[in-house]
Structure formats: C-alpha cells, structure tokens
Amino acid sequence: MEEFSDTEILSPEMVSLPIPHSTVQTKVTRCADTARAGDSDEPRESHAGKGVLSWSLKVSQVGGDLLKFLKLEELVLSANRIKEVDAANLPPMLKVLELYGNELSSTECLCAHPPPGLQHLGLGQNQLRSPSESRYLTASHWPNLVSLDLGFNDLTDLRAMVAALRSLGRLRLLVLQGNPLALLPHYRGFTVDSLARLCVLDDVTVSPHERHQFRGLGQQGDLLPQDAQLVVTVGNIRGVVDSSVLDPEPGPKGPFVAYSYYVTYDFLGGEDGEASEHGGVLAEVVKPRSSAQLLGEELAEDLAEESLASVETTEQKSESSVVSGCSAARPPFSASGEELGKLRPRMDPRLCPSPGTVPFSTDHKPWANVIACNYEAQHSIRDLGLLKGFLLAGTTVTIMEEKAATCLQILSWPVVTPPVDSPQGAKKGKGEDDKKKKEKDRKDWKGKAEEPPQERKASHKKREAPKELCQDPPTLQALGSGLVALEPLLAGEAVVSTVCNFGVIRTPESDRLTFARDSKIKKGAKKEKTKSAAPIFESDYQPEQLTVEVEIQLGQVRSVEEALRAVANQARAE
C-alpha cells in the first residue's frame, strides 16, 4: 500500500470499506477498534451503493477530495493528528463521523457547514476543554443528532453542557464519562433528569426507576455543590516484621526502643501543601507522631518528682550537668539551625509526596500480627480538572515504620559552697551558738531513731541524683511502597478497592523470635498450646506477605433526596 506523509490530504484513492448494517454503538474504546486500514488501494462500494471510509495513518488535514464520495455515509478518522476539520469538505450525505483520538481543541470548525443529516458524532479522547464548547452542540448545528460521544475530554461545566444538549430533541445516546464534570456526585442524576428523551448514558441504559429516583433534580442545578467527594479507607496491615525482637535488651538506663506503624498516601492539597479553603481537601493532614512520646509519658509518671527537682536545681544553682546513657542531648533554645535539624526525623526518600500533592497518614499503631488501621477520610476537591490529572497519575501508598529511642539522663548534684561566718559574729555569742547547735543535733538524732524504716528509706531516695528523659530523633523507614491506579474512577467505576502487596519482608527466624517472645509474655499458658504452635516453623514454612487494604470511593448520589440532604448538610456546615 502506498504510504502518505503526515500532512497528506485525504483523497478518493484512500481505502473504502462497506458499511455494516447495524445500529451505531458508541464507546470510547472504539478509537482503537476503528483505527484500521483496508486491504485495497481502490475505493469500494457496498451492494446498496453506500460506503464507509476509514483511515488512520497520522493524517493531520481533511481536504476537499472527500466531496467526490457523494454517497458516503460513514467516515472514520480516528487515531490521527487532526487539529481542525473544515466541515465544508465533508460529504453531504454523511451520517456517521468519528474523530476519536485526535488533537481537536474545539468543535467550532465543524459548525461552519455541518452535514445536515449527521446522526452520530464521535469526539472522544480529544482536547476539548473550553467552557464555550457547549455553544457548538445545539440543535441549530446538529438537528438530527441521535448519538454524541464526548468522553475523555477535559470538559468541566456540567450545567452549561446539559443546558445546550437539551435542545437536541433526537438525542438518545450520550457519553460524557472521562470528563472532569462526570466526577461530580450528582452528575448522572442531574443529566438523566435534565435530558428526558435520553435512553443510554455512558453505555448504561436509563431505566424508568432511575428516572423516578432523580425526578426534579435537574431543577436544582444552582443549589448543587460543585465539589467532587472522595472517601479514602485504609484497612488492615499484614506481614509486618516485628523489629523489636531483633534489638538487644536495654540496660538500666536504656535506650528503650519503641516501634510504631502507619500508612501514608498522597492526595491533592492546596498551596504550600495544606488544604485550601475552597479547592483543597476537608481531611486534616495527620503529621507523624513520635512513638517515643508515648514511652516518655509512661516513664515520666514514675520519675515526675525527680525530674521536677532536677529542673529546679539546674535552673537556680547549676549550669552544667553530666549526661549518661543517651546518644543525643536536647539542645537549648538558642541552638543553631544545624543542631535543630539533627533532631528532625530521618525520613525514607520514598515518603516524599509527588508534586502538587499532600501526604496523609493513618494513626500510629503498635506492632501486631494484623494491624487494624480503621482509617477513613473524606476529601472534597473543587478543581475538577486537577482532580482528573491526579486520578490518571494514581496515588502512592506506603507502609511506614517509625523507630524512637528513649533513655535516662542523670544530672549531677550542684556543688554548694559552705557559708563562711564573719570573725566578729563568731566571737560574739560564740558560747550560746555552740550550745544551741548541740541541742539541735541531739533532737535530730533522736527524731531519726524514732522514724520508721520506710520513711527513712524514702527520705534517702529523695536525695538520689535526679533523672530526666532524653529522646533520640525518630527514624522513619518505608517497609513497602506502591502505586494504586485510580483511572477506573474516570471510566465510570464508583470504587477502587485493592490489596497492595509489597512482597515478603519477614523471615522464619524473625517469626520464631516473635513467637518465643509472645509465649513468655502470656501468663499461665499451657505447654500443650506451645507444642501445637511449633509446627508452623517447619522447613516449608513461608512468612506472610506485606499487604495493606486500600479503598477509594467516588461520591455519587443515588436519589434526589440524597442530593438535597447533601446540600442541606453543606449549608449547615458553612
């Protein structure tokens, strides 16, 4: 077959195939199905004298030679590089025009001299994004249009689009999915109620029950919210290795190591990585909370009196202290930026969010064989075009481990200089002072002798060196990270539910140590139970894979009552 250049104008020498005698069905995937070339270099006509012309070879222009096909009824120019079509060059008897997968940015060029009898117009997977596109999709341009496919473009104004399509009295099949406007919760109900003659929307038949459920919603367009609603749910984490069994036993002064686990994911946010008032997310960004704080609170209860005494002593009488058993001391408030930077959590590079997104995280949980996150967050997005780009890119889900070490800081007693009496005072009344001192010492010894042993021990304990908690900066490690595809939400799916599998990070040895540790903790455990659990560590034992359950749901209203209830709740919140 003869090859044509990228700018070749279509001519009668191009391939012609017979028209199939079947009803027109519109699907956005038809772009790939119709991107085909014939097996003949000469045009052909069917037995009825009517034909279909199909061509896909990087065509960028449509020339006037097509007018030679006077009886041509179907023209397929999908998967090309066409940016503009001069409607005056289209055959006058054309009934089907497909331009899927091209580079059209506007339909204005088709409205100059449109074929009057056109019944199906396929414009899916182009670059239509202007709010004014609805002006070119009215009955004044397409009076006989029965089927319209605008899927997977960048159209955002649902009310303007539906208002224009209302004038198409013969429209029965419509495809709008894949556009940002289809992400609105009321998209389907509003479209179905506004277009009373519509039979199929996004390849799904409009049932009488559905019409009844959404009756009256088309009249509430001004009240309906213009935000897309998405709910993110994170379920159970499985297969996490218990890192604490691999650490050595802590000494009397520590370090006491605590591990916590949580899940992070990326989602759209406002400026500076925070949720904006209008176009951001409603859910709050959960900052990682150091698990050392939990351990510190428990130890602080036992050492509250000593810590308080040590703080008072160091502030009033001493400026120096001896640090023992800790790898990093807490810097003073006048510390430099470099010193403060050392205390920031050491983060795994995989935790960094993608540009334009904000990291969200679940609550920190201690280790368990099955870690239940029980996390749910609602995100409200105003910028629908930005949301479409985010759904095409997907979100990154990461299982994080935070390690925090806490140890005891022992402070030395301050050196107290004994008072020096003046010579004059020593001479004056020296005998009386000696007498009073002896009597005081005698009473003190007598009181100590009568003091119970417990009180004597407590008073001795109070004189021990004060202690203070010292925390090392937490260390963050990504145990597993992967991309969750969200494109099905654009293709009409309401929920993306998946189990992210990051492979096996446990080992039989780590599981054996964890089992042995848990067996010691359980009090009163019978030996029979221990023996029954032992066979899991045979040679064929395989540790559990690291997984996490994630679900992202696109908010959709199922009835007019539900839509109005959402409007009322939003008004109450404002």
C-alpha positions in Angstrom: 0.0 0.0 0.0 1.2 3.5 -0.8 2.4 5.5 2.1 1.3 9.1 2.7 3.0 11.8 4.6 1.7 13.3 7.9 0.2 16.2 6.1 -1.4 14.3 3.2 -4.9 15.4 2.3 -7.5 12.6 2.1 -8.4 11.7 -1.5 -10.6 9.1 -3.2 -7.6 6.9 -3.7 -7.8 6.1 0.0 -9.4 2.9 1.4 -13.1 2.4 1.3 -14.9 -0.4 3.1 -18.6 -1.5 3.1 -20.9 -0.1 5.8 -22.1 -2.6 8.3 -25.9 -2.8 8.6 -26.2 -2.4 12.4 -27.1 0.2 14.9 -24.5 2.7 15.9 -22.9 1.9 19.2 -20.7 4.5 20.9 -17.8 3.5 23.2 -14.7 5.4 24.0 -12.7 2.2 23.2 -13.9 2.4 19.7 -10.9 4.7 19.0 -8.6 1.6 18.9 -11.2 -0.5 17.1 -11.7 2.0 14.3 -8.0 2.8 13.8 -7.6 0.4 11.0 -6.5 0.5 7.3 -8.1 -1.5 4.4 -6.7 -4.2 2.2 -7.2 -2.4 -1.1 -5.9 0.6 -2.8 -9.1 1.3 -4.7 -12.3 2.6 -3.1 -15.2 0.1 -2.9 -19.0 0.4 -2.5 -21.4 -1.9 -0.9 -24.3 -3.6 -2.8 -26.6 -0.8 -1.7 -24.3 1.8 -3.3 -23.3 3.2 0.1 -19.9 3.1 1.7 -17.8 3.8 4.7 -14.3 5.4 4.6 -11.8 4.6 7.3 -8.3 5.8 7.5 -5.7 6.0 10.3 -2.2 7.0 9.2 -1.1 10.1 11.1 -3.5 12.3 9.0 -3.5 15.9 10.0 -5.7 17.6 7.4 -9.0 16.8 5.7 -9.2 18.0 2.1 -11.9 18.7 -0.4 -11.4 15.5 -2.3 -13.8 13.7 0.1 -16.6 15.5 -1.7 -16.2 13.1 -4.6 -17.8 10.4 -2.4 -21.3 11.6 -2.9 -22.9 8.6 -1.3 -20.5 8.2 1.6 -22.4 7.9 4.9 -19.7 6.9 7.4 -16.3 8.5 7.8 -13.9 7.2 10.4 -10.7 9.3 11.0 -9.8 8.1 14.5 -6.3 7.9 15.9 -4.8 10.6 13.7 -3.3 14.0 14.3 -6.2 16.2 13.1 -6.4 19.5 14.9 -9.1 21.1 12.8 -11.7 19.9 10.3 -13.2 22.1 7.6 -16.9 20.9 7.6 -17.3 22.2 4.0 -15.1 19.3 2.9 -17.3 16.7 4.4 -19.6 14.6 2.1 -23.2 16.0 2.2 -24.8 12.5 2.9 -22.6 11.8 5.9 -24.5 10.2 8.8 -21.6 8.9 11.0 -18.4 10.9 11.7 -15.8 9.6 14.1 -12.8 11.6 15.1 -11.6 9.7 18.2 -8.1 10.1 19.5 -7.2 13.2 17.6 -6.0 16.7 18.7 -9.2 18.7 18.3 -9.3 21.6 20.8 -12.7 22.9 19.7 -15.8 21.8 17.7 -16.3 25.3 16.3 -14.7 24.3 13.0 -17.3 21.6 12.5 -20.2 24.0 12.8 -19.5 26.2 9.8 -21.1 23.8 7.3 -22.1 20.6 9.2 -23.6 17.7 7.3 -27.4 18.2 7.9 -28.2 14.5 8.2 -25.4 13.6 10.7 -26.7 11.2 13.3 -23.6 10.1 15.2 -20.7 12.3 16.2 -17.7 10.7 18.0 -15.3 13.2 19.5 -13.9 11.1 22.4 -10.3 11.4 23.6 -9.5 14.8 22.1 -8.5 18.0 23.8 -11.9 19.7 24.3 -11.8 21.8 27.4 -13.2 25.3 26.8 -16.4 26.2 28.7 -17.7 27.6 25.5 -17.8 24.2 23.8 -21.5 23.8 24.8 -22.4 26.6 22.3 -21.5 24.4 19.4 -23.5 21.4 20.4 -27.0 22.7 19.9 -29.9 21.8 17.5 -29.1 24.7 15.3 -25.9 22.9 14.2 -26.9 19.2 14.6 -30.7 18.9 14.2 -30.7 15.2 13.5 -28.1 14.1 16.0 -29.0 10.8 17.8 -25.7 9.8 19.3 -23.0 12.0 20.8 -19.7 10.8 22.3 -17.6 13.5 24.1 -15.9 11.0 26.5 -12.4 11.5 28.0 -12.0 15.2 27.2 -11.5 18.0 29.7 -15.0 19.5 29.9 -15.8 20.8 33.4 -19.1 22.8 33.2 -21.9 20.3 33.6 -24.8 22.7 33.9 -23.8 24.6 30.7 -23.3 21.4 28.8 -26.6 19.9 29.8 -28.4 23.1 29.0 -27.1 23.0 25.4 -27.8 19.3 24.9 -31.5 19.9 26.0 -32.0 21.5 22.5 -31.1 18.2 20.8 -34.6 16.7 20.6 -33.5 13.5 18.9 -30.5 12.7 21.2 -30.8 9.2 22.6 -27.2 8.1 23.3 -24.7 10.3 25.2 -21.2 9.6 26.5 -19.6 12.1 28.9 -17.6 9.9 31.2 -13.9 10.6 31.4 -14.5 14.3 31.7 -13.9 16.2 34.9 -17.6 17.1 35.1 -18.5 13.4 35.4 -16.7 13.4 38.8 -19.5 15.4 40.5 -21.7 13.5 42.9 -24.9 14.5 41.1 -23.6 14.0 37.6 -25.7 11.1 36.5 -28.9 12.1 38.3 -28.8 15.7 37.0 -28.1 14.6 33.4 -30.8 11.9 33.4 -33.5 14.2 34.8 -32.5 17.2 32.5 -32.5 15.1 29.3 -35.9 13.5 29.3 -35.5 11.6 26.0 -32.1 10.2 26.8 -32.1 6.3 26.6 -28.4 5.5 27.2 -25.9 7.5 29.3 -22.2 6.3 29.3 -23.2 2.9 27.9 -25.7 2.3 30.7 -29.4 2.2 29.9 -31.5 4.8 31.7 -34.3 2.8 33.5 -37.7 4.1 34.5 -36.8 3.5 38.1 -33.7 5.7 37.8 -35.7 8.5 36.2 -38.1 8.3 39.1 -35.3 8.4 41.7 -33.9 11.6 40.2 -37.1 13.4 39.3 -36.8 17.1 40.0 -33.0 17.1 40.4 -32.5 18.9 37.1 -34.3 22.0 38.5 -31.8 22.2 41.5 -28.7 23.0 39.4 -27.9 26.3 41.2 -28.1 24.6 44.6 -26.0 21.6 43.9 -22.4 21.6 45.1 -19.6 21.9 42.6 -17.1 19.8 44.5 -16.1 16.2 43.9 -16.3 14.0 47.0 -13.9 11.1 47.6 -13.5 8.8 50.6 -10.3 7.0 51.3 -10.4 4.0 53.6 -7.3 2.1 54.9 -8.0 -1.3 56.5 -5.6 -4.0 57.9 -1.9 -4.2 57.5 -0.5 -7.8 57.4 3.0 -9.3 57.2 4.9 -6.6 59.2 8.1 -7.8 60.7 8.4 -7.3 64.5 11.7 -5.3 64.6 11.8 -5.1 68.4 12.8 -8.8 68.7 15.9 -8.1 66.7 17.1 -5.3 69.1 19.3 -6.1 72.1 17.9 -6.0 75.6 18.0 -2.4 77.0 20.2 -1.6 80.0 19.0 0.1 83.2 19.4 3.5 81.6 18.1 2.4 78.2 17.9 3.0 75.3 14.2 2.0 75.4 13.2 1.5 71.8 9.5 1.7 70.6 8.2 0.9 67.2 5.0 2.2 65.6 3.5 1.6 62.1 1.2 3.6 59.9 0.2 4.1 56.2 0.7 7.2 54.1 -0.9 8.1 50.8 -0.7 11.1 48.5 -3.7 13.3 47.7 -4.4 16.7 46.3 -3.9 19.7 48.6 -3.9 23.4 48.4 -1.0 25.9 48.3 2.1 25.2 50.5 1.0 21.6 51.0 -2.0 22.5 53.1 -5.7 22.0 52.5 -7.1 25.2 50.9 -10.4 26.7 51.9 -12.1 26.2 48.5 -10.1 23.8 46.3 -8.4 21.6 48.8 -9.3 18.6 51.0 -11.5 18.5 54.0 -9.5 15.9 55.8 -6.7 17.1 58.1 -3.1 16.3 57.3 -2.0 13.9 60.0 1.5 14.6 61.0 3.6 11.6 62.2 3.5 11.5 65.9 6.6 10.2 67.6 6.0 6.9 69.4 8.7 7.9 71.9 6.3 10.4 73.3 4.1 7.5 74.4 7.0 5.8 76.1 8.1 9.1 77.6 4.8 9.7 79.2 4.8 6.3 80.9 8.3 6.8 82.3 7.6 10.3 83.3 4.9 9.2 85.7 7.5 7.2 87.7 10.1 10.0 87.7 8.0 13.1 88.0 9.3 14.2 91.4 12.9 13.6 90.5 12.6 15.4 87.1 10.9 18.4 88.7 13.6 18.6 91.3 16.3 18.3 88.8 14.9 21.1 86.6 14.6 23.5 89.6 18.1 22.7 90.7 19.7 23.2 87.3 17.8 26.5 86.7 18.7 28.0 90.1 22.0 26.7 91.2 23.9 25.0 88.4 24.6 25.5 84.7 26.4 22.2 84.0 25.2 18.7 84.0 26.6 15.2 83.3 24.8 13.2 80.6 24.8 9.5 80.8 23.2 6.7 78.7 21.9 8.8 75.8 23.3 9.4 72.3 21.9 12.9 71.8 21.0 15.6 74.3 18.2 18.1 74.0 19.6 21.4 72.7 18.9 24.7 74.4 16.5 27.2 72.9 19.5 29.1 71.5 20.7 26.2 69.4 21.6 26.8 65.8 19.6 25.7 62.8 22.0 22.8 62.1 21.7 21.4 65.6 17.9 21.6 65.4 18.0 20.0 62.0 19.7 16.9 63.6 16.5 16.3 65.7 14.3 16.1 62.7 13.0 12.7 61.8 15.2 10.8 59.4 12.8 10.0 56.5 12.9 7.5 53.7 13.1 9.1 50.3 10.0 7.1 49.2 7.9 9.0 51.7 8.2 12.3 49.7 4.9 13.1 48.0 4.5 13.7 44.3 4.5 17.4 43.2 1.1 19.0 43.8 0.0 16.5 46.4 0.0 16.4 50.2 0.9 13.3 52.3 -1.8 12.0 54.5 -1.3 9.3 57.1 -3.2 7.0 59.4 -2.7 6.9 63.2 0.4 5.3 64.6 -0.2 1.7 65.8 2.0 -0.7 67.7 3.1 -3.9 66.1 0.6 -6.8 65.8 0.2 -9.7 63.5 -2.7 -7.9 62.0 -2.6 -4.1 62.4 -6.0 -2.6 62.1 -5.7 1.0 60.9 -9.5 1.7 60.9 -8.8 4.9 58.9 -11.4 6.8 56.8 -11.0 10.4 55.4 -13.2 12.4 53.1 -11.6 14.7 50.5 -13.5 17.5 48.8 -12.0 18.8 45.6 -13.2 21.9 43.8 -10.7 21.9 40.9 -12.1 19.1 38.8 -9.5 19.4 36.0 -6.7 19.0 38.6 -8.5 16.0 40.1 -8.7 14.3 36.7 -4.9 14.6 36.3 -4.4 13.2 39.8 -6.7 10.2 39.1 -4.8 9.5 35.9 -1.5 9.5 37.8 -2.7 7.5 40.7 -1.7 7.7 44.4 1.3 6.2 46.1 0.6 4.1 49.2 3.4 3.4 51.7 3.7 1.4 54.9 6.0 3.2 57.3 7.9 2.1 60.4 8.9 4.7 63.0 11.6 3.8 65.5 12.1 6.0 68.5 14.6 5.6 71.3 14.3 7.0 74.8 16.9 6.9 77.6 17.5 8.3 81.0 19.6 11.4 81.6 21.2 11.6 85.1 22.0 15.0 86.4 24.8 15.7 89.0 24.1 17.4 92.3 25.2 21.0 92.3 28.2 21.9 94.3 27.1 24.0 97.3 29.7 26.3 98.9 29.5 26.2 102.7 28.8 29.5 104.4 31.7 31.4 106.0 30.9 33.1 109.3 32.4 36.5 109.9 35.1 36.8 112.7 33.1 39.4 114.6 30.0 37.3 114.7 32.0 34.3 115.7 33.4 36.0 118.8 30.1 37.5 119.7 27.9 34.9 121.4 30.1 32.0 120.5 29.1 30.0 123.6 25.4 30.5 123.1 25.6 29.3 119.4 27.6 26.2 120.3 25.0 25.3 123.0 22.1 25.7 120.6 23.8 23.6 117.9 24.4 20.7 120.3 20.7 20.7 121.3 19.6 20.7 117.7 21.8 17.8 116.8 20.6 15.9 119.8 17.0 16.4 118.7 17.7 15.4 115.1 19.3 12.1 116.1 16.5 11.4 118.5 13.9 12.0 115.7 15.8 9.8 113.2 15.9 7.0 115.8 12.1 7.2 116.2 11.5 7.5 112.4 10.1 4.3 110.8 12.4 2.5 108.4 10.1 3.1 105.4 10.1 6.9 105.9 13.9 6.8 106.4 14.3 4.9 103.1 12.0 7.4 101.3 14.0 10.4 102.5 17.2 8.7 101.4 15.7 8.1 98.0 14.8 11.7 97.5 18.5 12.6 97.8 19.5 10.4 94.9 20.7 12.1 91.7 17.7 13.5 89.7 16.9 11.8 86.3 15.4 13.2 83.1 14.1 11.6 79.9 16.1 12.0 76.7 14.7 11.2 73.3 16.6 10.5 70.1 15.1 11.8 66.9 12.8 9.1 65.4 13.9 7.1 62.4 11.4 6.5 59.6 11.7 3.6 57.2 9.4 2.7 54.3 8.7 -1.0 54.5 6.8 -1.1 51.2 5.5 1.4 48.7 3.5 1.1 45.5 1.2 2.9 43.1 -2.6 2.5 43.3 -4.2 3.1 39.9 -7.3 5.4 40.1 -8.1 5.7 36.4 -11.1 3.3 36.8 -12.9 6.2 38.7 -12.7 8.2 35.5 -14.1 5.3 33.4 -17.3 5.1 35.4 -16.3 2.9 38.4 -17.6 4.1 41.7 -15.0 2.3 43.9 -11.4 1.3 43.6 -10.7 -1.4 46.1 -7.3 -3.2 46.2 -4.9 -5.0 48.5 -1.4 -3.6 48.0 1.1 -6.4 48.0 4.7 -5.5 48.7 6.2 -9.0 48.9 7.7 -10.8 51.9 9.9 -8.9 54.4 9.5 -11.3 57.3 11.9 -14.3 57.7 11.3 -17.6 59.5 13.9 -16.5 62.1 12.1 -13.3 62.9 8.8 -15.0 63.2 10.3 -17.6 65.5 11.7 -14.9 67.8 8.4 -13.2 67.9 6.6 -16.4 68.8 9.0 -17.1 71.6 8.7 -13.6 73.0 4.9 -13.7 72.9 4.9 -17.1 74.6 6.9 -15.7 77.5 4.5 -12.8 77.9 1.4 -14.9 78.1 0.9 -15.9 81.7 -0.4 -19.3 82.6 0.0 -20.6 79.0 -0.1 -24.4 78.9 2.7 -26.4 77.4 0.2 -28.1 75.1 -0.6 -24.8 73.3 3.1 -24.2 72.9 3.7 -27.6 71.3 0.7 -27.2 69.0 2.0 -23.9 67.6 5.5 -25.2 67.0 4.9 -27.0 63.6 4.4 -23.7 61.8 8.2 -23.3 61.8 8.9 -26.4 59.7 11.1 -26.2 56.7 8.2 -25.5 54.3 7.0 -22.5 56.4 6.5 -19.3 54.4 6.1 -16.0 56.2 3.1 -13.8 55.3 3.4 -11.2 52.6 3.4 -7.5 53.5 -0.1 -6.2 52.4 -2.5 -3.3 53.2 -6.1 -2.9 52.3 -6.9 0.4 50.5 -10.2 1.6 49.1 -11.0 4.9 47.3 -14.7 5.7 46.7 -16.0 8.4 44.4 -19.1 10.1 46.0 -22.3 9.6 44.0 -25.9 10.4 45.0 -28.5 7.8 44.4 -31.6 9.8 44.6 -32.9 13.4 44.6 -33.5 13.2 48.4 -29.9 12.2 49.0 -28.7 15.1 46.8 -30.8 17.6 48.7 -29.7 16.2 52.0 -26.1 16.8 51.0 -27.0 20.4 50.0 -28.5 20.9 53.4 -25.5 19.5 55.3 -23.2 21.7 53.3 -25.2 24.8 54.1 -25.3 23.9 57.8 -21.6 23.4 57.8 -21.0 26.8 56.3 
